[in-house]
Amino acid sequence: MQRELAIEFVRVTEAAAIASARWMGRGDKESADQAAVDAMRGMFDTVDIDGEVVIGEGEIDEAPMLYIGEKIGTRKGEVPKVDIAVDPLEGTTIIAEGRPNALSVLAVANRGSLLHAPDMYMSKIAVGPKAKGAIDIDLSVKDNVKSVAKAMNKAVEDVTVVILDKPRHRVENGLIEQVRKCGAKIKLIKDGDVAGAIATCLPDTGVDILMGIGGAPEGVLAAAGLKCLGGDMQARLIPKAEEEITRAKKMGIEDVHASLRIDDLASGDEIIFCATGVTNGEMLEGVRFEDNKAITHSLVMRYKTGTMRFVEAIHKLDQKPLPFKQDF
């Protein structure tokens, strides 16, 4: 992929972030999500790629746009053939309730490089570069926390684990209680485990490990971002029914219960990860509207070069009014 494509992908997440940000706190997550989808899909039509959605809004019968298998991009001439993973609005409940850390996210890689993950649960553990190689999803919570603490030259009591605040982590698998018994600190988040995983790689977030069960599509997005940042991740699909097992195998996953390493989720060296803040968070500031302008903050990373760019943009909305036109 040409490196110039990185800024084109920033334009895509910016559009989705601005469109959905106007729904912040309005209690309507469906409309916020639809606004993000519409803006993101429209912007992809301007990007010179031959893209196929491998992580999206669902199957073709579930989503009218950005569905799994949809072809997007200009697809004209000698353009890169790429896999695309998207979450136009990671944190639909977050935006509806006006909470922090909502993002618009995408990852792009050469065709065949991103896991075609079905929409099911996935157990995940992720860390930053200092703890790379220190995690093993087949070990206990206690053993992983101790291993990460050692790798980071910290006491266990100084390690912070970020976990989705869900009943499955309180009651079903007792993850929260297991971490507490280790003596480690916990940061609970309502939604948005892509942001939680990426936070393990960034300074000043105070997060060392992401643990728990979340969506498999979000796992692939997180893996792409972590790989660009030098982090590490392991995962395992958790099918709840035979139908989900059949679906996973249909998508090319032969052993549904296998442990997945980061290279199983996002392979190759041509990976671009891009995120734009929708609401304020530890990783990115949210969209701010001032004087008929929208101000966005984005992060774009390229694995091949290790480059990480933070992009602040000022958008004059009277020159590109919503809904976004192709000259965004």
N, C-alpha and C positions, 0 to 999 in steps of 0.2 A: 504494500500500500504506500502511496506517496505520502510523505509527511505533511504535505499541505492539506490533506484530508482532515487532519486533527481539528483545525479551526472550523471546518464545515460541520463536523459533528458537534462542536460547541454550539453552533447556531441552532442545531436541532434541539438540544436539551434546553437552550435558552427559551426557545419558542414555547416548548411544553411547560416550562416553569412559569413564564409570565402568564400564559393562558389559565393555568390552574391556580395561580396565586390569588387571583381575584375572587376565588371561592373560599378563602381562608376564614375559618370560624363560622361559616354559614350553615353548618350542619348537613350539607348535601354532598357526600363523598362521591356519589355516582356522577353528578354534574361536573365536579372538579376533575375526576378521572377522565370523563369524556372530553372535556376541554383540552386536557393534556394530550390525549390520544389524537384528537383532530389536528392540533398544532404540530405535533411530532410527525404524524404521517404526511401532512402537507409539506413540511420542510424536507423530508427524505426525498421527495420528488425532484428536488433541486440538486441533489448530491450525485456526482459522477461515479457511481458504483453499480455493480450488478449484485444486489444484496438479497439474501434470503433470511427471513425471520426464523430463528431457531428457538428463541425465548421471547414470548410476546403476551398478548392479551387472551390467549386461549386458542382452541381449535377453530377451523373455518366456520363451523356451525355455532360457535360460541361468541365470536367477535367479528364485526364487519370490517375492522381495520387492525393492522399489526397482528394478524393471526399467524399462528405457526405455519410455516411454509409459504407465506405471502412473499412475492417478489417485489422489491422496492428499489428506488434509485432511478437514475436516468436510463441505465442499461443500454447505453448507446456507445458504439465504438469499442476501443480497447480499454475497458475499465476494469478495475479489480473485482474479482468474484469473491464475495465475503459472506461470512455468517454474521448475523446481527442478533444481539440479545438486548431487549429493551424493557424498561419499566418506566413508562411516561410519568407516573406519579407513584413513587415509593412512599407509602404512608398515606393512603386515602383517608383513613380515620384521623390521622394526625392533622391533615389540612382541614378536615371538617370541624375538628375541635379547636383549631388554632394553636396546636402544640408545636414544639420545635422538631427539627431534623427531617422534614419532608424534603425529598429530592426528586429531580428528574434524572434518570440514569440510562446509559447505554454502554454496550461493549461491542467492539467490532474486531473480527479476526479473519484470517484467510479461510476460505471454504473448507469445512470439515474440521475446524479447530476447536469449536465450542460444543460441549456436551448438549445433546438434544434432550434436555431434562423435562420430563412430564410434570404437569401441575399436581404435585403431591408433596407430602412432608419429607424433610431431609434433616438428619442429625448433622450438626456442624461443630467444628472447633477451628478457630482461626487465631493467628498470632502475628506480630510484627517481625521485622528482620532479625532482631536480637534473639528471638526464640525459634527461629527457623530450624526445623529438624528436631525440636524438643517435644513435639506433640504426637500422640498416637491414639486415634479414635477407638482402638480396641482395648485401651487401658482404662482404669477407673478415673473418676473425676479427681480424686485425691492424688493419684500418681501423676496426672497431667499437670495439675496445679504446682506440685512440688518440682516437676521437671522444668516447667517454665520459670519458676522462681529461681532455680539454680542457674538456668541459662541467662537470665537477666540480672544475676547477682543481687537478688532481692530476698528479703525474708518473705515467707509465705504470707504473713500478715500484711505485707505491703503490696501484694498482688491484687489487682482489681479485675474482676470478671464481669463482663456485660452480658445480660440475659434478658430475653423477652419476658415481660411480665404477663405470663399466660397461665391458666389453670394447669396445663400439662406440666409446667415446671414447678408448680407448687404441690400438686396432688398426684398426678399420674406417674411421673418419674422421680419426683422429689429432688430435682437438680438443685434448686435454690438451697434446700436444707443440706444437701451434700457439700456444697461449696462453703456454707457457713460452718459446718463441722470441720472443714479443713483449716479454718481460721482466716481465709481470704476475704477480701472486701467484695461487695457486689454493687453493681450499678444496674438498676432495672430500667428497661425502656418499654414503652407501650407497643411500638411498632418500629419497623425500619432496621432490619438486621444487616442490610447492605452497609448502611452508614456505621453500624456498630462494628462490623468486621473491618472496614477501612480505618476506623478510629484506632485500632490496635497498632497501626503503622505510623500514625501521625503524632508529632510531639504536642505536648500541652493538652492532650485529651484525657490523660490519666487512666487510660484503658489498656490492659495488657492481654486479655484473652476474651474472645467471644465463644460462648458455649450455648448449646441448646438446639431445639428443633424449630425450624422455620420452613419457608417454602423452598422447594428445589430450584425453581427458576431464579430466585434471589441468590441462591447458592452459587450458581454459575456466574452471575454478575459480580458477586463479591470476590470470587476466585480470580476473575480477570483483573479487578482492581488491585487485589493483594499481590498478584504476580507482578504487576507493573511497579509496585512499591517494594518488592523484595520480601514480602511476607510469606506466610505458609498457611495452608488450610487442608483439612481432611474432612470427609463427609461420608454419609451412607443414606441411601434412600430408605424411606419408611412407608411402604405401601400399606394401605388400610383394607384393601379388598383385592380379590382376584382380578377384578377388572383393571385395577391400577398396575398390577404385575403384567398383564397382557399388553396394556398400553405402553409400558416402559420397553418391553421386548420389541414391540412394533416400531419403536423409535430407535432401536439399535442397541439397547442395553441388555446384554445377554444374562449377566448375573445381577439381578436386581438388589441383592443383599450384600454385594461386594463393598469393601472399603475403597473409597475414591480419594486419590491424592490430587494435589492441585493441578498437576499436568493432565489428569484424567478429565478435569472440569474445563480447563482452558490450556490448550497446547500450542506449541509453536512460538516463534519470536515476533510475529507480526500481530500484536494486540494493541488496541487503543481503547482506553476507558475514559468516559466523560461523564461528569455530573454537574448539575446546576442546582443551587439551593432554591427551594420554594419558600420554606419558612426558616427562620434563623436556627442555626445549629452549631455544634462544636467544630464541624468540618468546614461548613460554608455559611455565609450570610444568606438570608432569604431575599426574595424580590422586594424591592422598595419602590413605591410609586411617589414621584415628586414632580410637580409642574408639568404634567402631561408627558412625563418621562418614566421609564422603568429602568431600574438599576439592578443588574444581575451579577452574581459571583459564581464562577465556575472553576472546576478542576479538570484538567485534561492530561492524560498520561500516556506515554508510548513505551511499551516494554522493550522494544529493540534497542532504544537509545537510553532508556532509564530517565528520560526527561519528564519532569512534572511541572506543569504551568498552572498558575492561578490567574484567571482572566476576569477582570471587572469590565463590564460593558454598560454604556448608557444608550438606551433605545428611545428615540423620539417617536412617541406613539401617534402623533398627528401625521407623521410621514409614513408610517406602516401600521395603520389602525387594525384592531382586532375585528374579526378573525384575521390571522396573519395571511398576507399575500406571499407570493413566491419571491418577492424582492426583499424579504426580511433580512 
